[in-house]
Amino acid sequence: MQVRNHHDLWSGVMFGSFGLLFIVLSRQYQLGSAAKMGPGYFPTMLGALCLILGLVIAAGAFKSSATQARIAKVGWRELIVVLLGVSLFAALLPQLGIIVALIVLILVTSTASHEFRFRDALISSVVLLIMSYLVFVKGLELQFPLLPKFMTK
């Protein structure tokens, strides 16, 4: 048996791994039954569905009718820049507020693109800041600090 579609194989492995992880971690909760679900029922069933889906997708990688596909080289620089941006957002949000943290997130992660332009990143920052404010602060009423702590006292 030869792997014809590496995309499908690794997608199946990813889904299967997450499903297995859900099943293992949800074992600490009571399962219950379909009629009277316990706290572990939903994550266990979700994990089982992900595991089955992963097996089906991975099996498709071996079919003779599967299209030939190879995995492209990983863009490590881009991956690290995006992870850095998300980490900075998480670290800055409590102290500097959503305005500063979101602008830093967008500016940092935008540099991961080969088509980065500062003007476009600023426009994206303003649009996403307005949308985030309307959705999370006004719509969902989440208690994010808007401004840095030193400006609110």
Order of alpha helices (4+ residues) and beta strands (2+ residues): alpha-alpha-alpha-alpha-alpha
